Amino acid sequence: GAVVSQHPSRVICKSGTSVKIECRSLDFQATTMFWYRQFPKKSLMLMATSNEGSKATYEQGVEKDKFLINHASLTLSTLTVTSAHPEDSSFYICSARARTVNQPQHFGDGTRLSIL
Amino acid sequence: QKEVEQDPGPLSVPEGAIVSLNCTYSNSAFQYFMWYRQYSRKGPELLMYTYSSGNKEDGRFTAQVDKSSKYISLFIRDSQPSDSATYLCASYDGGVTGGFKTIFGAGTRLFVKA
């Protein structure tokens, strides 16, 4: 099956630090990648959608300058949380969809980010 | 009204029970329907992927779509404690209206008691 690898799985860092999270599709080429945020016992909240080689489309209320997304290749997207603060602490999950028409999204295992 | 509605539960059943999880949707353009399972502190895992109306079976899992009533279901037979997780339904229109955006339900938390 389609595998999406997300790294790191856990990050604990000081306030003001920038944190980069990587998302890779291991056995398929992902035309589109998605970044979600999830609070405890809550559903997925889509932050942004990125297509390879173009700028990400952010959902309303998501700060572009705070959450930088790069989708440089068909197998790699990164999310950088810039100058992170405690309120940015959350579970971040990436997802990828293959370039083949009408394929479902596959998810990474998430990154638990804790800002002290 | 949300495009995909799902009762968050929790739903608690004894081991061996048949579990029925359900969602309703409002967008008649939706053609593709998915069920994901999410364990605590993990990303969602794709369980079932179906196109249009009908049934699809995979082991103990059966996905059912009724487009006339805009109702999607997931049945789990012989439920096991390891099935305890949050189950998310999802759908998208496959580009019919220009959108490939997947819409997710809120997720139903399932507990299977040994």
Interface residues (C-beta under 8 A of the other chain):
Chain A: G1 A2 V4 Q6 T32 K41 S43 L44 T49 F91 I93 S95 R97 N102 P104 Q105 H106 F107 G108 D109 G110 R112
Chain B: Y32 M34 Y36 R41 K42 G43 P44 E45 L46 Y49 Y51 L88 A90 G94 G95 F100 K101 T102 F104 G105 A106 G107 R109
